[in-house]
């Protein structure tokens, strides 16, 4: 499907969708708890549907009502078919770990984009804890012969994916003896691991975390079923906050400033760029502003790269974005996708190994290949609103995390036509 975007006058209010990251974490924790948990304000998207499908195949009961998902967990069975994780990296990595406590053989398969993203460091770490697991080279398919998780010490790198740490933390309480996770390189995307620990605590699990040496320790414990409310998603909100600064006044609601989500850093980045930002109790208003270039380290908020790159494209001067290397291993090579897209709209970009330098200018309309990456599609759509005469190819990829994106963009004045 293609999205055709014309220059638009933007104004209005947007409610941030619920967090994909918290929805999937809550589903996994509820699945590990004996009894029924209630998850309120969950996100329905391609990624969360993949998580639900995988959990149901190992015996987890999930009943969806209007505002609440009721999850009956704590009792697993071997699946009768492959656990297809679609393009959800979180589902693949979290379920790989959870399958270690499922009796019998589990085979996890994935979609074409996820098939190039690494999972071997997690498989190796699980094997250190006594799990019979393997993968195809560095990637899926993954096979786990579950039923026994001995525990002990697992050493792994911390700079490939925080999801590997989350996967181990999810199953560590169920090991026969305590689990220690020792990272051999500094932890990146730390906020996502803190979000996991926060979610675990809601379900009765305590984690000892030494930030000095990046080591985690989890003793044997039992998950407790609970009621869990999913907060709004700062990652999804980022596109409309940036749009407000570039093209008109936008208010985004359903945002918590107490959130551990790293992408709330966008508010500070917008202020540094000179945007007019007004913060309320649970909302942010951003008004059209003349933006200036900044230097920003995105190590702990790597998903903001496409959004901040879009802002940099219209800012005065040269913006330097560092801490971006891991973005090459997302749904697409996001560094390359950003560089290509900005080049097509007439913006100069220099790509070093762990740094992008973007010289702001006046974007022109162009055809943008989303690379089937939701964040590339959404980030370049806001530039399309500014430039006009823009086409986003593969526009349906926003369904991964934000199915209502195009409808909401229209509601606040975006001239968008979907075709195909």
C-alpha positions as CSV (number, residue, x, y, z in Angstrom):
1,X,0.0,0.0,0.0
2,X,1.1,3.5,-0.7
3,X,0.4,6.7,1.2
4,X,0.2,9.9,-0.9
5,X,0.9,13.0,1.2
6,X,0.4,16.6,0.3
7,X,1.5,19.8,2.1
8,X,-0.9,20.2,5.0
9,X,-1.9,22.6,7.8
10,X,-1.7,20.7,11.1
11,X,-3.5,21.4,14.3
12,X,-5.2,19.2,16.9
13,X,-5.1,16.7,19.7
14,X,-3.8,13.1,19.6
15,X,-4.1,10.4,22.2
16,X,-0.9,8.4,22.3
17,X,-1.6,4.7,21.7
18,X,-0.8,2.2,24.5
19,X,2.8,1.0,24.7
20,X,3.7,-2.0,22.6
21,X,6.7,-2.7,24.9
22,X,4.7,-2.7,28.1
23,X,1.8,-4.7,26.5
24,X,4.1,-7.5,25.4
25,X,6.0,-7.5,28.8
26,X,2.7,-7.7,30.7
27,X,1.4,-10.5,28.5
28,X,4.6,-12.5,29.2
29,X,4.5,-11.9,32.9
30,X,0.8,-12.8,33.1
31,X,1.5,-16.0,31.2
32,X,4.1,-17.0,33.8
33,X,1.7,-16.3,36.7
34,X,-0.6,-19.1,38.0
35,X,-4.1,-17.7,37.8
36,X,-5.9,-14.9,36.0
37,X,-4.4,-11.5,35.4
38,X,-6.1,-8.5,33.9
39,X,-4.3,-6.2,31.5
40,X,-6.1,-2.9,30.9
41,X,-5.6,-0.6,27.9
42,X,-3.5,-3.1,25.9
43,X,-2.3,-2.2,22.4
44,X,-3.7,-4.2,19.5
45,X,-1.2,-4.3,16.7
46,X,0.7,-6.9,14.6
47,X,3.4,-7.3,17.2
48,X,1.0,-7.9,20.1
49,X,-1.1,-10.3,18.0
50,X,2.1,-12.3,17.3
51,X,2.7,-12.5,21.1
52,X,-0.8,-13.6,21.8
53,X,-0.7,-16.3,19.1
54,X,2.5,-17.7,20.4
55,X,1.3,-17.8,24.0
56,X,-2.0,-19.4,23.2
57,X,-0.1,-22.2,21.4
58,X,1.7,-23.2,24.6
59,X,-1.5,-23.3,26.6
60,X,-2.0,-19.7,27.9
61,X,-5.7,-18.6,27.9
62,X,-6.3,-15.1,26.7
63,X,-9.8,-13.6,26.7
64,X,-10.2,-10.2,25.2
65,X,-12.9,-7.8,26.3
66,X,-13.4,-4.2,25.3
67,X,-11.0,-2.6,27.8
68,X,-9.4,-5.6,29.4
69,X,-7.5,-8.7,28.4
70,X,-7.8,-11.6,30.9
71,X,-4.8,-13.9,30.9
72,X,-4.8,-17.3,32.5
73,X,-1.3,-18.5,32.9
74,X,1.1,-20.8,34.8
75,X,0.3,-24.0,33.0
76,X,2.1,-24.8,29.7
77,X,2.0,-27.5,27.1
78,X,4.1,-28.4,24.2
79,X,2.8,-26.6,21.0
80,X,1.4,-28.7,18.2
81,X,2.8,-26.4,15.6
82,X,5.6,-23.8,15.1
83,X,5.4,-20.6,17.2
84,X,5.3,-18.0,14.4
85,X,6.5,-14.7,15.8
86,X,5.9,-12.6,12.6
87,X,8.2,-9.5,12.6
88,X,8.0,-9.1,16.4
89,X,11.6,-9.3,17.8
90,X,10.3,-8.9,21.3
91,X,8.0,-11.9,20.8
92,X,10.8,-14.1,19.4
93,X,13.3,-13.3,22.1
94,X,11.0,-13.4,25.0
95,X,9.3,-16.6,23.9
96,X,12.7,-18.2,23.2
97,X,13.4,-17.8,26.9
98,X,9.9,-18.8,28.0
99,X,10.0,-22.0,26.0
100,X,12.8,-23.2,28.3
101,X,10.1,-23.9,30.9
102,X,7.6,-25.4,28.5
103,X,7.7,-29.2,28.5
104,X,8.6,-30.6,25.1
105,X,9.9,-29.2,21.9
106,X,9.2,-25.6,20.7
107,X,10.2,-24.3,17.3
108,X,10.1,-20.6,16.8
109,X,9.9,-19.1,13.3
110,X,9.8,-15.6,12.0
111,X,9.0,-13.3,9.1
112,X,11.5,-12.2,6.5
113,X,12.7,-9.0,8.1
114,X,13.1,-10.6,11.6
115,X,15.0,-13.5,9.9
116,X,18.1,-11.3,9.6
117,X,18.1,-10.1,13.2
118,X,20.3,-11.9,15.8
119,X,19.1,-14.3,18.4
120,X,22.2,-16.5,19.0
121,X,23.5,-14.5,22.0
122,X,20.3,-15.3,23.9
123,X,20.4,-18.9,22.8
124,X,24.0,-19.2,24.1
125,X,23.0,-17.6,27.4
126,X,20.2,-20.0,27.9
127,X,22.5,-22.9,27.2
128,X,24.8,-21.6,30.0
129,X,21.7,-22.0,32.3
130,X,21.2,-25.6,31.3
131,X,18.7,-25.2,28.5
132,X,18.7,-27.4,25.3
133,X,18.4,-24.7,22.7
134,X,19.8,-24.0,19.2
135,X,19.3,-21.6,16.3
136,X,20.2,-21.4,12.6
137,X,23.6,-19.7,12.6
138,X,23.0,-16.3,14.3
139,X,19.2,-16.1,13.6
140,X,15.9,-17.9,13.8
141,X,14.4,-20.5,13.4
142,X,15.0,-21.4,17.1
143,X,14.5,-24.8,18.6
144,X,14.1,-25.2,22.4
145,X,13.7,-28.5,24.1
146,X,12.2,-27.2,27.3
147,X,11.3,-28.5,30.7
148,X,14.5,-27.8,32.6
149,X,16.1,-24.5,33.5
150,X,18.9,-25.2,36.0
151,X,20.1,-21.6,36.6
152,X,23.6,-20.4,37.5
153,X,25.6,-17.8,35.7
154,X,25.0,-16.5,32.1
155,X,27.5,-14.2,30.5
156,X,26.5,-12.2,27.5
157,X,27.1,-8.9,25.7
158,X,24.9,-5.9,26.6
159,X,25.3,-3.9,23.4
160,X,23.4,-6.0,20.9
161,X,19.9,-6.0,22.2
162,X,18.4,-5.3,25.6
163,X,15.7,-7.8,24.7
164,X,18.2,-10.6,25.4
165,X,18.5,-9.4,29.0
166,X,14.7,-9.1,29.3
167,X,14.2,-12.7,28.0
168,X,16.5,-14.1,30.7
169,X,15.0,-12.0,33.4
170,X,11.5,-13.2,32.6
171,X,12.4,-16.9,33.2
172,X,15.1,-16.5,35.8
173,X,12.6,-16.7,38.7
174,X,11.5,-20.2,37.6
175,X,15.0,-21.7,37.4
176,X,16.0,-24.5,39.8
177,X,18.6,-22.2,41.5
178,X,19.3,-18.5,41.4
179,X,20.4,-16.9,38.1
180,X,23.1,-14.3,37.6
181,X,23.3,-12.4,34.3
182,X,26.7,-10.8,33.8
183,X,27.1,-8.4,30.9
184,X,30.6,-8.4,29.2
185,X,30.0,-5.0,27.5
186,X,28.0,-2.0,28.7
187,X,24.3,-2.3,28.6
188,X,22.6,-0.2,25.9
189,X,18.9,0.7,25.8
190,X,19.0,0.5,29.5
191,X,15.5,2.0,29.9
192,X,14.0,-1.0,28.3
193,X,15.5,-3.3,30.9
194,X,14.3,-1.0,33.7
195,X,10.9,-1.2,32.2
196,X,11.1,-5.0,32.4
197,X,12.2,-4.9,36.0
198,X,9.3,-2.5,36.8
199,X,6.8,-4.9,35.1
200,X,8.3,-7.9,36.9
201,X,7.8,-6.1,40.3
202,X,4.1,-5.6,39.5
203,X,3.8,-9.4,39.2
204,X,5.7,-10.0,42.5
205,X,9.2,-10.7,41.2
206,X,12.3,-9.0,42.7
207,X,15.5,-8.4,40.7
208,X,18.8,-7.3,42.1
209,X,20.6,-5.1,39.7
210,X,24.1,-3.7,40.1
211,X,24.5,-0.8,37.8
212,X,28.2,-0.5,38.6
213,X,29.0,-3.8,36.9
214,X,25.9,-4.4,34.9
215,X,25.0,-7.6,36.7
216,X,21.5,-9.0,37.6
217,X,20.6,-11.6,40.2
218,X,17.2,-13.3,40.5
219,X,16.4,-15.9,43.1
220,X,13.7,-18.6,42.7
221,X,10.3,-16.9,43.0
222,X,6.6,-17.3,41.9
223,X,4.8,-14.9,39.7
224,X,1.6,-13.5,41.2
225,X,-1.4,-12.7,39.0
226,X,-2.3,-9.1,39.1
227,X,-4.1,-6.2,37.4
228,X,-1.9,-4.2,35.1
229,X,-2.6,-1.0,33.3
230,X,-0.6,-0.2,30.1
231,X,0.7,3.3,29.8
232,X,0.9,5.4,26.6
233,X,3.7,4.9,24.2
234,X,6.3,7.7,23.9
235,X,7.8,6.1,20.8
236,X,4.5,6.4,18.9
237,X,3.9,9.9,20.3
238,X,7.2,11.1,19.0
239,X,6.0,11.5,15.4
240,X,3.2,13.8,16.4
241,X,5.3,15.8,18.9
242,X,7.9,16.3,16.1
243,X,5.1,17.2,13.6
244,X,3.9,19.9,16.0
245,X,7.3,21.5,16.0
246,X,7.6,21.3,12.2
247,X,4.2,22.0,10.8
248,X,1.7,23.2,13.4
249,X,0.4,23.0,16.9
250,X,-0.2,19.5,18.2
251,X,-1.2,18.3,21.7
252,X,-0.4,14.6,22.6
253,X,-2.2,13.2,25.6
254,X,-2.0,9.8,27.5
255,X,1.7,10.4,28.3
256,X,3.2,9.8,31.7
257,X,6.3,11.8,32.8
258,X,6.9,9.2,35.5
259,X,7.4,6.6,32.7
260,X,10.7,4.7,32.4
261,X,10.4,4.8,28.6
262,X,13.6,6.2,27.2
263,X,11.9,7.9,24.3
264,X,10.4,10.5,26.5
265,X,13.8,12.1,26.0
266,X,12.3,13.6,22.8
267,X,10.8,16.4,24.9
268,X,14.3,17.5,26.0
269,X,15.6,17.2,22.5
270,X,12.8,19.3,21.2
271,X,13.5,22.0,23.7
272,X,17.2,21.9,22.9
273,X,16.3,22.4,19.2
274,X,14.3,25.5,20.1
275,X,10.8,24.1,19.9
276,X,8.0,25.7,21.9
277,X,7.0,22.9,24.3
278,X,4.3,23.1,27.0
279,X,4.1,20.2,29.4
280,X,0.9,19.3,31.3
281,X,0.0,16.6,33.8
282,X,-0.4,13.9,31.2
283,X,0.1,15.7,27.9
284,X,2.6,17.7,25.8
285,X,1.8,20.6,23.4
286,X,4.4,21.4,20.7
287,X,4.0,24.4,18.4
288,X,5.6,25.2,15.1
289,X,9.1,26.6,15.7
290,X,12.3,27.5,14.0
291,X,14.6,24.7,14.9
292,X,18.3,24.6,15.4
293,X,20.8,21.8,15.1
294,X,22.0,19.9,18.1
295,X,24.3,17.0,19.1
296,X,22.5,14.1,20.6
297,X,23.5,10.6,21.9
298,X,20.7,8.2,21.1
299,X,22.3,5.2,22.9
300,X,19.4,4.8,25.3
301,X,16.6,5.9,22.9
302,X,17.6,4.3,19.7
303,X,14.1,4.1,18.3
304,X,14.0,7.9,18.2
305,X,16.6,8.0,15.4
306,X,14.1,8.4,12.5
307,X,12.1,11.0,14.3
308,X,15.1,13.1,15.3
309,X,16.6,12.7,11.9
310,X,13.3,14.2,10.4
311,X,13.6,17.1,12.8
312,X,17.3,17.6,11.9
313,X,16.3,17.7,8.2
314,X,14.6,21.1,8.8
315,X,16.8,22.5,11.5
316,X,19.3,25.3,10.9
317,X,22.9,23.9,10.9
318,X,24.5,20.4,11.2
319,X,22.9,17.9,13.7
320,X,25.2,15.1,14.9
321,X,23.5,12.0,16.1
322,X,25.7,9.4,17.9
323,X,25.0,6.0,19.6
324,X,23.2,4.8,16.4
325,X,25.1,1.6,15.4
326,X,22.5,-0.8,16.8
327,X,19.8,0.9,14.6
328,X,21.4,-1.1,11.7
329,X,19.9,-4.2,13.2
330,X,16.2,-3.1,13.6
331,X,13.3,-3.9,11.2
332,X,15.5,-2.4,8.6
333,X,19.0,-1.0,8.6
334,X,17.6,2.2,9.9
335,X,20.8,4.2,9.5
336,X,20.9,3.3,5.8
337,X,17.1,3.9,5.4
338,X,17.3,7.3,7.0
339,X,20.3,8.2,4.9
340,X,18.6,7.1,1.7
341,X,15.3,8.8,2.5
342,X,16.9,12.1,3.5
343,X,19.0,12.0,0.3
344,X,15.8,11.6,-1.8
345,X,14.2,14.7,-0.3
346,X,17.3,16.7,-0.9
347,X,19.0,16.7,2.6
348,X,22.7,16.2,3.0
349,X,23.7,13.3,5.2
350,X,27.1,11.9,6.2
351,X,27.2,8.4,7.6
352,X,30.1,7.4,9.9
353,X,30.1,4.1,11.8
354,X,28.3,5.3,14.9
355,X,27.3,8.9,13.8
356,X,25.0,10.6,11.4
357,X,25.6,14.2,10.5
358,X,22.5,15.9,8.9
359,X,22.6,19.3,7.4
360,X,19.2,20.9,7.6
361,X,17.5,22.4,4.6
362,X,14.2,22.6,2.7
363,X,12.8,19.1,2.1
364,X,11.3,18.4,-1.3
365,X,8.7,15.8,-2.2
366,X,9.9,12.3,-3.1
367,X,9.0,8.6,-3.2
368,X,10.2,7.0,0.0
369,X,10.8,3.3,0.4
370,X,9.8,2.5,4.0
371,X,11.8,-0.8,3.9
372,X,8.7,-2.3,5.6
373,X,9.8,-0.5,8.7
374,X,7.1,1.3,10.7
375,X,9.4,3.9,12.2
376,X,10.8,4.9,8.8
377,X,7.3,5.2,7.3
378,X,6.0,7.4,10.1
379,X,9.1,9.6,10.4
380,X,9.1,10.4,6.7
381,X,5.4,11.0,6.6
382,X,5.8,14.0,8.9
383,X,8.4,15.4,6.4
384,X,5.9,14.7,3.7
385,X,3.3,16.9,5.4
386,X,5.9,19.7,5.3
387,X,7.2,19.1,1.8
388,X,4.1,17.8,0.0
389,X,4.2,15.6,-3.1
390,X,5.4,12.7,-1.1
391,X,4.7,9.0,-1.5
392,X,5.5,6.4,1.3
393,X,5.7,2.9,-0.1
394,X,4.8,0.0,2.1
395,X,2.6,2.2,4.2
396,X,0.8,-0.7,5.9
397,X,3.9,-1.5,7.9
398,X,2.7,1.0,10.6
399,X,0.3,-1.8,11.7
400,X,3.3,-3.3,13.6
401,X,2.9,-0.8,16.4
402,X,0.4,2.0,15.4
403,X,-2.5,0.8,13.2
404,X,-4.4,4.0,13.6
405,X,-1.5,6.2,12.5
406,X,-2.8,7.3,9.1
407,X,-6.3,7.9,10.3
408,X,-5.0,10.1,13.2
409,X,-2.8,12.0,10.8
410,X,-5.8,12.8,8.7
411,X,-7.8,13.8,11.7
412,X,-5.4,16.6,12.6
413,X,-5.2,18.0,9.0
414,X,-2.9,15.7,7.2
415,X,-3.7,15.4,3.5
416,X,-3.2,11.7,3.1
417,X,-4.6,9.3,0.6
418,X,-4.0,5.5,0.9
419,X,-4.0,3.4,-2.2
420,X,-3.5,-0.3,-2.7
